[in-house]
């Protein structure tokens, strides 16, 4: 882990597993681009979105 502003921040990612090769596979059924910071999720939930 690199020290910095985002170190220790909570986040959500897609629950889909890694690809068949065991590596992240962009643009396939194995990995979607969903990434949401926990703080952003809480803001959207409090606004009713």
C-alpha positions, 0 to 999 in steps of 0.5 A: 500500500502506498501512503497517500490521501486515499490510504485506508479509504473504504470502497466498493467494487464489482463482485464479479470474480477475476478472469479465467486466467486469474488476472483482471480482464477489462472489457469482458464478462469477468470484470465490470468497471464499477468502483464507488468510494464508500463516502460517495455511496453514503452521499448518494443514499442520503439524497435518495438516489 
